[in-house]
């Protein structure tokens, strides 16, 4: 997973490498440092 630290807040969907179910990922950066990482299983 590659994250762009120049974008302060991001939400996107990534497929699980094991089961292929979608995972919504929310990340937040401050001064190019990760301060929040919240994955949520969207399930199917």
PDB file of N, CA, C and O in Angstrom:
ATOM      1  N   UNK A   1       0.846  -1.154   0.000  1.00  0.00           N
ATOM      2  CA  UNK A   1       0.000   0.000   0.000  1.00  0.00           C
ATOM      3  C   UNK A   1       0.903   1.231   0.000  1.00  0.00           C
ATOM      4  O   UNK A   1       1.772   1.378   0.859  1.00  0.00           O
ATOM      5  N   UNK A   2       0.685   2.105  -0.966  1.00  0.00           N
ATOM      6  CA  UNK A   2       1.433   3.355  -1.046  1.00  0.00           C
ATOM      7  C   UNK A   2       0.520   4.504  -0.661  1.00  0.00           C
ATOM      8  O   UNK A   2      -0.615   4.587  -1.132  1.00  0.00           O
ATOM      9  N   UNK A   3       1.009   5.384   0.188  1.00  0.00           N
ATOM     10  CA  UNK A   3       0.223   6.523   0.649  1.00  0.00           C
ATOM     11  C   UNK A   3       0.932   7.814   0.274  1.00  0.00           C
ATOM     12  O   UNK A   3       2.157   7.907   0.361  1.00  0.00           O
ATOM     13  N   UNK A   4       0.163   8.804  -0.141  1.00  0.00           N
ATOM     14  CA  UNK A   4       0.695  10.112  -0.514  1.00  0.00           C
ATOM     15  C   UNK A   4       0.629  11.031   0.702  1.00  0.00           C
ATOM     16  O   UNK A   4      -0.455  11.469   1.087  1.00  0.00           O
ATOM     17  N   UNK A   5       1.757  11.321   1.299  1.00  0.00           N
ATOM     18  CA  UNK A   5       1.785  12.139   2.514  1.00  0.00           C
ATOM     19  C   UNK A   5       1.512  13.615   2.254  1.00  0.00           C
ATOM     20  O   UNK A   5       1.350  14.384   3.202  1.00  0.00           O
ATOM     21  N   UNK A   6       1.456  14.023   0.997  1.00  0.00           N
ATOM     22  CA  UNK A   6       1.175  15.430   0.688  1.00  0.00           C
ATOM     23  C   UNK A   6      -0.319  15.738   0.745  1.00  0.00           C
ATOM     24  O   UNK A   6      -0.709  16.906   0.745  1.00  0.00           O
ATOM     25  N   UNK A   7      -1.163  14.697   0.793  1.00  0.00           N
ATOM     26  CA  UNK A   7      -2.613  14.876   0.905  1.00  0.00           C
ATOM     27  C   UNK A   7      -2.978  14.587   2.357  1.00  0.00           C
ATOM     28  O   UNK A   7      -2.816  13.462   2.831  1.00  0.00           O
ATOM     29  N   UNK A   8      -3.469  15.604   3.062  1.00  0.00           N
ATOM     30  CA  UNK A   8      -3.665  15.511   4.515  1.00  0.00           C
ATOM     31  C   UNK A   8      -4.645  14.412   4.921  1.00  0.00           C
ATOM     32  O   UNK A   8      -4.364  13.666   5.859  1.00  0.00           O
ATOM     33  N   UNK A   9      -5.780  14.293   4.246  1.00  0.00           N
ATOM     34  CA  UNK A   9      -6.786  13.291   4.605  1.00  0.00           C
ATOM     35  C   UNK A   9      -7.187  12.526   3.353  1.00  0.00           C
ATOM     36  O   UNK A   9      -7.450  13.118   2.307  1.00  0.00           O
ATOM     37  N   UNK A  10      -7.230  11.199   3.473  1.00  0.00           N
ATOM     38  CA  UNK A  10      -7.556  10.355   2.330  1.00  0.00           C
ATOM     39  C   UNK A  10      -8.480   9.222   2.770  1.00  0.00           C
ATOM     40  O   UNK A  10      -8.344   8.681   3.868  1.00  0.00           O
ATOM     41  N   UNK A  11      -9.415   8.875   1.897  1.00  0.00           N
ATOM     42  CA  UNK A  11     -10.279   7.713   2.102  1.00  0.00           C
ATOM     43  C   UNK A  11     -10.327   6.970   0.769  1.00  0.00           C
ATOM     44  O   UNK A  11     -10.607   7.566  -0.271  1.00  0.00           O
ATOM     45  N   UNK A  12     -10.056   5.689   0.807  1.00  0.00           N
ATOM     46  CA  UNK A  12     -10.107   4.906  -0.421  1.00  0.00           C
ATOM     47  C   UNK A  12     -10.412   3.455  -0.093  1.00  0.00           C
ATOM     48  O   UNK A  12     -10.415   3.056   1.072  1.00  0.00           O
ATOM     49  N   UNK A  13     -10.667   2.671  -1.130  1.00  0.00           N
ATOM     50  CA  UNK A  13     -10.992   1.250  -0.965  1.00  0.00           C
ATOM     51  C   UNK A  13      -9.851   0.422  -1.538  1.00  0.00           C
ATOM     52  O   UNK A  13      -9.389   0.650  -2.656  1.00  0.00           O
ATOM     53  N   UNK A  14      -9.413  -0.542  -0.742  1.00  0.00           N
ATOM     54  CA  UNK A  14      -8.325  -1.441  -1.115  1.00  0.00           C
ATOM     55  C   UNK A  14      -8.841  -2.870  -0.970  1.00  0.00           C
ATOM     56  O   UNK A  14      -9.587  -3.158  -0.034  1.00  0.00           O
ATOM     57  N   UNK A  15      -8.460  -3.764  -1.871  1.00  0.00           N
ATOM     58  CA  UNK A  15      -8.849  -5.171  -1.746  1.00  0.00           C
ATOM     59  C   UNK A  15      -7.876  -5.901  -0.830  1.00  0.00           C
ATOM     60  O   UNK A  15      -6.662  -5.724  -0.936  1.00  0.00           O
ATOM     61  N   UNK A  16      -8.411  -6.719   0.067  1.00  0.00           N
ATOM     62  CA  UNK A  16      -7.591  -7.536   0.961  1.00  0.00           C
ATOM     63  C   UNK A  16      -6.756  -8.503   0.120  1.00  0.00           C
ATOM     64  O   UNK A  16      -7.275  -9.144  -0.794  1.00  0.00           O
ATOM     65  N   UNK A  17      -5.465  -8.606   0.431  1.00  0.00           N
ATOM     66  CA  UNK A  17      -4.578  -9.495  -0.318  1.00  0.00           C
ATOM     67  C   UNK A  17      -4.867 -10.966  -0.050  1.00  0.00           C
ATOM     68  O   UNK A  17      -4.482 -11.820  -0.848  1.00  0.00           O
ATOM     69  N   UNK A  18      -5.534 -11.279   1.054  1.00  0.00           N
ATOM     70  CA  UNK A  18      -5.804 -12.667   1.429  1.00  0.00           C
ATOM     71  C   UNK A  18      -7.156 -13.132   0.901  1.00  0.00           C
ATOM     72  O   UNK A  18      -7.239 -14.157   0.225  1.00  0.00           O
ATOM     73  N   UNK A  19      -8.228 -12.375   1.210  1.00  0.00           N
ATOM     74  CA  UNK A  19      -9.578 -12.841   0.873  1.00  0.00           C
ATOM     75  C   UNK A  19     -10.245 -12.027  -0.245  1.00  0.00           C
ATOM     76  O   UNK A  19     -11.349 -12.362  -0.674  1.00  0.00           O
ATOM     77  N   UNK A  20      -9.594 -10.977  -0.712  1.00  0.00           N
ATOM     78  CA  UNK A  20     -10.083 -10.119  -1.803  1.00  0.00           C
ATOM     79  C   UNK A  20     -11.319  -9.296  -1.438  1.00  0.00           C
ATOM     80  O   UNK A  20     -11.882  -8.638  -2.313  1.00  0.00           O
ATOM     81  N   UNK A  21     -11.760  -9.311  -0.181  1.00  0.00           N
ATOM     82  CA  UNK A  21     -12.876  -8.455   0.226  1.00  0.00           C
ATOM     83  C   UNK A  21     -12.412  -7.003   0.275  1.00  0.00           C
ATOM     84  O   UNK A  21     -11.251  -6.734   0.580  1.00  0.00           O
ATOM     85  N   UNK A  22     -13.309  -6.067  -0.024  1.00  0.00           N
ATOM     86  CA  UNK A  22     -12.930  -4.655  -0.001  1.00  0.00           C
ATOM     87  C   UNK A  22     -12.769  -4.130   1.426  1.00  0.00           C
ATOM     88  O   UNK A  22     -13.521  -4.492   2.331  1.00  0.00           O
ATOM     89  N   UNK A  23     -11.777  -3.275   1.598  1.00  0.00           N
ATOM     90  CA  UNK A  23     -11.508  -2.622   2.875  1.00  0.00           C
ATOM     91  C   UNK A  23     -11.445  -1.122   2.617  1.00  0.00           C
ATOM     92  O   UNK A  23     -10.684  -0.662   1.766  1.00  0.00           O
ATOM     93  N   UNK A  24     -12.245  -0.369   3.354  1.00  0.00           N
ATOM     94  CA  UNK A  24     -12.163   1.088   3.266  1.00  0.00           C
ATOM     95  C   UNK A  24     -11.065   1.548   4.216  1.00  0.00           C
ATOM     96  O   UNK A  24     -11.052   1.181   5.392  1.00  0.00           O
ATOM     97  N   UNK A  25     -10.160   2.340   3.704  1.00  0.00           N
ATOM     98  CA  UNK A  25      -9.030   2.810   4.497  1.00  0.00           C
ATOM     99  C   UNK A  25      -9.097   4.329   4.587  1.00  0.00           C
ATOM    100  O   UNK A  25      -9.180   5.021   3.572  1.00  0.00           O
ATOM    101  N   UNK A  26      -9.058   4.839   5.825  1.00  0.00           N
ATOM    102  CA  UNK A  26      -9.001   6.281   6.042  1.00  0.00           C
ATOM    103  C   UNK A  26      -7.676   6.594   6.719  1.00  0.00           C
ATOM    104  O   UNK A  26      -7.332   6.001   7.742  1.00  0.00           O
ATOM    105  N   UNK A  27      -6.935   7.533   6.137  1.00  0.00           N
ATOM    106  CA  UNK A  27      -5.651   7.926   6.713  1.00  0.00           C
ATOM    107  C   UNK A  27      -5.591   9.440   6.833  1.00  0.00           C
ATOM    108  O   UNK A  27      -6.188  10.165   6.037  1.00  0.00           O
ATOM    109  N   UNK A  28      -4.860   9.905   7.841  1.00  0.00           N
ATOM    110  CA  UNK A  28      -4.641  11.337   8.032  1.00  0.00           C
ATOM    111  C   UNK A  28      -3.165  11.570   8.327  1.00  0.00           C
ATOM    112  O   UNK A  28      -2.518  10.796   9.032  1.00  0.00           O
ATOM    113  N   UNK A  29      -2.656  12.660   7.765  1.00  0.00           N
ATOM    114  CA  UNK A  29      -1.263  13.035   7.960  1.00  0.00           C
ATOM    115  C   UNK A  29      -1.182  14.440   8.533  1.00  0.00           C
ATOM    116  O   UNK A  29      -2.012  15.297   8.230  1.00  0.00           O
ATOM    117  N   UNK A  30      -0.183  14.664   9.357  1.00  0.00           N
ATOM    118  CA  UNK A  30       0.161  15.998   9.832  1.00  0.00           C
ATOM    119  C   UNK A  30       1.662  16.150   9.670  1.00  0.00           C
ATOM    120  O   UNK A  30       2.437  15.329  10.160  1.00  0.00           O
ATOM    121  N   UNK A  31       2.066  17.207   8.979  1.00  0.00           N
ATOM    122  CA  UNK A  31       3.493  17.439   8.708  1.00  0.00           C
ATOM    123  C   UNK A  31       4.145  16.213   8.072  1.00  0.00           C
ATOM    124  O   UNK A  31       5.267  15.844   8.419  1.00  0.00           O
ATOM    125  N   UNK A  32       3.435  15.592   7.146  1.00  0.00           N
ATOM    126  CA  UNK A  32       3.901  14.416   6.404  1.00  0.00           C
ATOM    127  C   UNK A  32       4.113  13.186   7.287  1.00  0.00           C
ATOM    128  O   UNK A  32       4.806  12.252   6.884  1.00  0.00           O
ATOM    129  N   UNK A  33       3.527  13.174   8.483  1.00  0.00           N
ATOM    130  CA  UNK A  33       3.595  12.004   9.358  1.00  0.00           C
ATOM    131  C   UNK A  33       2.199  11.421   9.543  1.00  0.00           C
ATOM    132  O   UNK A  33       1.228  12.155   9.726  1.00  0.00           O
ATOM    133  N   UNK A  34       2.110  10.110   9.493  1.00  0.00           N
ATOM    134  CA  UNK A  34       0.839   9.418   9.664  1.00  0.00           C
ATOM    135  C   UNK A  34       0.358   9.566  11.105  1.00  0.00           C
ATOM    136  O   UNK A  34       1.066   9.197  12.042  1.00  0.00           O
ATOM    137  N   UNK A  35      -0.857  10.110  11.278  1.00  0.00           N
ATOM    138  CA  UNK A  35      -1.414  10.283  12.625  1.00  0.00           C
ATOM    139  C   UNK A  35      -2.680   9.462  12.830  1.00  0.00           C
ATOM    140  O   UNK A  35      -3.121   9.270  13.963  1.00  0.00           O
ATOM    141  N   UNK A  36      -3.269   8.975  11.736  1.00  0.00           N
ATOM    142  CA  UNK A  36      -4.473   8.147  11.858  1.00  0.00           C
ATOM    143  C   UNK A  36      -4.508   7.151  10.711  1.00  0.00           C
ATOM    144  O   UNK A  36      -4.269   7.505   9.556  1.00  0.00           O
ATOM    145  N   UNK A  37      -4.812   5.891  11.045  1.00  0.00           N
ATOM    146  CA  UNK A  37      -4.975   4.825  10.058  1.00  0.00           C
ATOM    147  C   UNK A  37      -6.152   3.988  10.515  1.00  0.00           C
ATOM    148  O   UNK A  37      -6.065   3.287  11.523  1.00  0.00           O
ATOM    149  N   UNK A  38      -7.265   4.057   9.772  1.00  0.00           N
ATOM    150  CA  UNK A  38      -8.478   3.337  10.170  1.00  0.00           C
ATOM    151  C   UNK A  38      -8.991   2.471   9.021  1.00  0.00           C
ATOM    152  O   UNK A  38      -9.636   2.980   8.104  1.00  0.00           O
ATOM    153  N   UNK A  39      -8.710   1.168   9.062  1.00  0.00           N
ATOM    154  CA  UNK A  39      -9.287   0.263   8.076  1.00  0.00           C
ATOM    155  C   UNK A  39     -10.659  -0.219   8.547  1.00  0.00           C
ATOM    156  O   UNK A  39     -10.880  -0.424   9.741  1.00  0.00           O
ATOM    157  N   UNK A  40     -11.572  -0.394   7.601  1.00  0.00           N
ATOM    158  CA  UNK A  40     -12.905  -0.913   7.929  1.00  0.00           C
ATOM    159  C   UNK A  40     -13.286  -1.936   6.872  1.00  0.00           C
ATOM    160  O   UNK A  40     -13.291  -1.631   5.680  1.00  0.00           O
ATOM    161  N   UNK A  41     -13.604  -3.148   7.307  1.00  0.00           N
ATOM    162  CA  UNK A  41     -14.006  -4.215   6.405  1.00  0.00           C
ATOM    163  C   UNK A  41     -15.384  -3.896   5.837  1.00  0.00           C
ATOM    164  O   UNK A  41     -16.345  -3.739   6.591  1.00  0.00           O
ATOM    165  N   UNK A  42     -15.486  -3.800   4.523  1.00  0.00           N
ATOM    166  CA  UNK A  42     -16.772  -3.531   3.885  1.00  0.00           C
ATOM    167  C   UNK A  42     -17.538  -4.821   3.634  1.00  0.00           C
ATOM    168  O   UNK A  42     -18.748  -4.796   3.406  1.00  0.00           O
ATOM    169  N   UNK A  43     -16.828  -5.955   3.676  1.00  0.00           N
ATOM    170  CA  UNK A  43     -17.460  -7.271   3.528  1.00  0.00           C
ATOM    171  C   UNK A  43     -18.274  -7.414   2.257  1.00  0.00           C
ATOM    172  O   UNK A  43     -18.520  -6.446   1.536  1.00  0.00           O
ATOM    173  N   UNK A  44     -18.681  -8.641   2.003  1.00  0.00           N
ATOM    174  CA  UNK A  44     -19.521  -8.900   0.835  1.00  0.00           C
ATOM    175  C   UNK A  44     -20.499  -9.982   1.153  1.00  0.00           C
ATOM    176  O   UNK A  44     -21.306 -10.355   0.301  1.00  0.00           O
TER     177      UNK A  44
END
